[in-house]
Amino acid sequence: MGQQFRTWRSVGDQRAWLSMLIDTMEQVSRPESRAVPCDINVLAALRTQLARPATAAIAYGSGYTLRN
């Protein structure tokens, strides 16, 4: 779980990440993958991560702004 935010250096990196995300979502949506029970430790770690406030990510900063 303790992942750090990554800054994207190129459009190719962004596309590779998005492609991996789509592949993963397709894989876990298959019935044979969904039938496998999830480890309770993984679920507990996920619940802990989701319980954190969403504003915590702001501390890392962003290259994007609403001011143009």
N, CA, C and O of each residue as an XYZ file, in Angstrom:
272
protein
N       0.791     -1.186      0.000
C       0.000      0.000      0.000
C       0.839      1.257      0.000
O       0.481      2.107     -0.815
N       1.821      1.524      0.708
C       2.490      2.801      0.845
C       3.043      3.364     -0.440
O       4.239      3.644     -0.527
N       2.207      3.536     -1.433
C       2.675      4.062     -2.703
C       2.875      5.567     -2.616
O       2.184      6.263     -1.872
N       3.828      6.048     -3.389
C       4.066      7.483     -3.471
C       3.491      7.991     -4.783
O       3.385      7.254     -5.763
N       3.121      9.264     -4.778
C       2.620      9.858     -6.003
C       3.762     10.013     -6.999
O       4.888     10.345     -6.629
N       3.459      9.776     -8.236
C       4.477      9.845     -9.269
C       4.156     10.994    -10.212
O       3.001     11.205    -10.583
N       5.169     11.719    -10.586
C       4.965     12.761    -11.590
C       5.240     12.143    -12.953
O       6.237     11.444    -13.133
N       4.374     12.395    -13.892
C       4.503     11.797    -15.226
C       5.422     12.658    -16.077
O       5.256     13.874    -16.164
N       6.370     12.020    -16.688
C       7.366     12.736    -17.473
C       7.026     12.806    -18.953
O       7.548     13.659    -19.671
N       6.155     11.915    -19.413
C       5.832     11.941    -20.832
C       4.433     11.395    -21.074
O       3.848     10.725    -20.223
N       3.923     11.696    -22.240
C       2.618     11.183    -22.639
C       2.690      9.660    -22.749
O       1.714      8.973    -22.450
N       3.828      9.131    -23.172
C       3.998      7.682    -23.273
C       3.852      6.996    -21.929
O       3.270      5.915    -21.844
N       4.378      7.617    -20.871
C       4.226      7.069    -19.522
C       2.753      7.055    -19.116
O       2.267      6.085    -18.534
N       2.059      8.134    -19.428
C       0.646      8.220    -19.088
C      -0.155      7.151    -19.817
O      -1.026      6.512    -19.227
N       0.137      6.956    -21.094
C      -0.580      5.940    -21.876
C      -0.269      4.541    -21.388
O      -1.154      3.687    -21.351
N       0.973      4.294    -21.015
C       1.349      2.978    -20.497
C       0.616      2.696    -19.192
O       0.120      1.590    -18.979
N       0.548      3.700    -18.319
C      -0.152      3.538    -17.051
C      -1.636      3.282    -17.282
O      -2.225      2.404    -16.653
N      -2.229      4.042    -18.177
C      -3.653      3.881    -18.470
C      -3.925      2.521    -19.096
O      -4.929      1.881    -18.782
N      -3.043      2.079    -19.971
C      -3.188      0.769    -20.591
C      -3.122     -0.348    -19.546
O      -3.906     -1.296    -19.600
N      -2.192     -0.238    -18.600
C      -2.093     -1.235    -17.528
C      -3.349     -1.217    -16.661
O      -3.827     -2.270    -16.242
N      -3.884     -0.029    -16.391
C      -5.090      0.090    -15.587
C      -6.273     -0.591    -16.284
O      -7.027     -1.333    -15.655
N      -6.424     -0.337    -17.567
C      -7.517     -0.940    -18.329
C      -7.368     -2.457    -18.368
O      -8.347     -3.177    -18.171
N      -6.155     -2.954    -18.620
C      -5.913     -4.397    -18.638
C      -6.264     -5.033    -17.299
O      -6.873     -6.102    -17.251
N      -5.879     -4.373    -16.219
C      -6.161     -4.896    -14.884
C      -7.654     -4.920    -14.620
O      -8.174     -5.903    -14.092
N      -8.350     -3.849    -14.979
C      -9.802     -3.798    -14.769
C     -10.516     -4.881    -15.578
O     -11.468     -5.492    -15.094
N     -10.061     -5.116    -16.795
C     -10.656     -6.175    -17.608
C     -10.401     -7.552    -16.984
O     -11.282     -8.412    -16.974
N      -9.204     -7.744    -16.472
C      -8.853     -9.029    -15.863
C      -9.692     -9.306    -14.617
O     -10.219    -10.408    -14.462
N      -9.819     -8.331    -13.739
C     -10.563     -8.567    -12.502
C     -12.070     -8.595    -12.712
O     -12.805     -9.028    -11.824
N     -12.544     -8.144    -13.865
C     -13.981     -8.189    -14.131
C     -14.424     -9.543    -14.684
O     -15.622     -9.802    -14.794
N     -13.478    -10.400    -15.030
C     -13.826    -11.734    -15.525
C     -14.403    -12.573    -14.391
O     -13.954    -12.470    -13.250
N     -15.405    -13.409    -14.704
C     -16.048    -14.218    -13.655
C     -15.072    -15.104    -12.871
O     -15.223    -15.260    -11.660
N     -14.082    -15.681    -13.545
C     -13.135    -16.554    -12.836
C     -12.265    -15.776    -11.848
O     -11.842    -16.328    -10.833
N     -11.996    -14.512    -12.132
C     -11.235    -13.677    -11.194
C     -12.110    -13.218    -10.039
O     -11.652    -13.131     -8.900
N     -13.345    -12.929    -10.332
C     -14.263    -12.441     -9.300
C     -14.646    -13.534     -8.321
O     -15.051    -13.234     -7.198
N     -14.529    -14.792     -8.715
C     -14.892    -15.909     -7.842
C     -13.823    -16.196     -6.788
O     -14.092    -16.900     -5.814
N     -12.617    -15.660     -6.970
C     -11.526    -15.908     -6.026
C     -11.712    -15.003     -4.807
O     -11.833    -13.787     -4.953
N     -11.735    -15.589     -3.603
C     -11.896    -14.752     -2.409
C     -10.685    -13.843     -2.182
O      -9.547    -14.220     -2.462
N     -10.950    -12.665     -1.678
C      -9.889    -11.697     -1.418
C      -9.308    -11.917     -0.029
O     -10.038    -12.243      0.908
N      -8.020    -11.744      0.105
C      -7.322    -11.880      1.381
C      -7.834    -10.818      2.355
O      -7.933     -9.645      1.998
N      -8.155    -11.225      3.576
C      -8.690    -10.278      4.551
C      -7.682     -9.189      4.912
O      -8.080     -8.081      5.274
N      -6.386     -9.484      4.818
C      -5.368     -8.465      5.095
C      -5.363     -7.386      4.014
O      -5.154     -6.207      4.303
N      -5.592     -7.794      2.779
C      -5.670     -6.833      1.677
C      -6.897     -5.938      1.867
O      -6.819     -4.724      1.683
N      -8.018     -6.539      2.233
C      -9.232     -5.757      2.466
C      -9.045     -4.768      3.616
O      -9.493     -3.625      3.530
N      -8.391     -5.202      4.685
C      -8.151     -4.318      5.832
C      -7.261     -3.145      5.438
O      -7.520     -2.009      5.836
N      -6.218     -3.409      4.663
C      -5.322     -2.345      4.209
C      -6.055     -1.369      3.293
O      -5.833     -0.160      3.359
N      -6.923     -1.895      2.446
C      -7.695     -1.043      1.547
C      -8.658     -0.161      2.331
O      -8.791      1.028      2.043
N      -9.329     -0.742      3.322
C     -10.240      0.050      4.151
C      -9.486      1.165      4.880
O      -9.987      2.283      4.997
N      -8.294      0.858      5.364
C      -7.481      1.863      6.046
C      -7.120      3.004      5.104
O      -7.206      4.177      5.467
N      -6.716      2.641      3.887
C      -6.337      3.661      2.916
C      -7.537      4.520      2.522
O      -7.417      5.739      2.405
N      -8.685      3.891      2.320
C      -9.875      4.637      1.922
C     -10.433      5.505      3.051
O     -11.165      6.460      2.793
N     -10.094      5.181      4.291
C     -10.565      5.965      5.428
C      -9.809      7.279      5.574
O     -10.267      8.183      6.273
N      -8.668      7.391      4.927
C      -7.893      8.635      5.005
C      -8.612      9.755      4.271
O      -9.319      9.496      3.297
N      -8.446     10.989      4.717
C      -9.112     12.101      4.038
C      -8.580     12.296      2.616
O      -7.391     12.125      2.350
N      -9.468     12.648      1.736
C      -9.096     12.846      0.334
C      -8.166     14.035      0.157
O      -7.411     14.076     -0.815
N      -8.196     14.983      1.048
C      -7.377     16.177      0.923
C      -5.899     15.905      1.235
O      -5.060     16.780      1.017
N      -5.568     14.719      1.735
C      -4.175     14.410      2.063
C      -3.286     14.457      0.823
O      -2.093     14.737      0.940
N      -3.827     14.194     -0.339
C      -3.039     14.194     -1.574
C      -2.573     15.594     -1.949
O      -1.586     15.739     -2.670
N      -3.253     16.611     -1.480
C      -2.903     17.990     -1.821
C      -1.509     18.343     -1.288
O      -0.818     19.171     -1.881
N      -1.099     17.739     -0.199
C       0.199     18.041      0.392
C       1.357     17.721     -0.551
O       2.444     18.283     -0.418
N       1.127     16.825     -1.496
C       2.182     16.443     -2.436
C       2.317     17.431     -3.590
O       3.315     17.426     -4.311
N       1.324     18.259     -3.753
C       1.395     19.254     -4.817
C       0.964     18.689     -6.158
O       0.824     17.477     -6.324
N       0.763     19.559     -7.082
C       0.316     19.166     -8.407
C       0.851     20.154     -9.424
O       1.017     21.338     -9.129
N       1.119     19.665    -10.616
C       1.562     20.528    -11.694
C       0.420     21.241    -12.377
O       0.638     22.064    -13.266
N      -0.811     20.930    -11.965
C      -1.976     21.508    -12.610
C      -2.579     22.608    -11.752
O      -2.502     22.571    -10.524
N      -3.167     23.565    -12.404
C      -3.813     24.650    -11.692
C      -5.071     25.065    -12.456
O      -5.169     24.862    -13.666
N      -6.012     25.637    -11.747
C      -7.228     26.129    -12.402
C      -7.036     27.555    -12.912
O      -7.880     28.073    -13.642
N      -5.941     28.181    -12.534
C      -5.656     29.540    -13.004
C      -4.933     29.474    -14.332
O      -3.881     28.846    -14.443
N      -5.487     30.112    -15.324
C      -4.851     30.104    -16.653
C      -4.431     31.481    -17.052
O      -3.879     31.668    -18.136
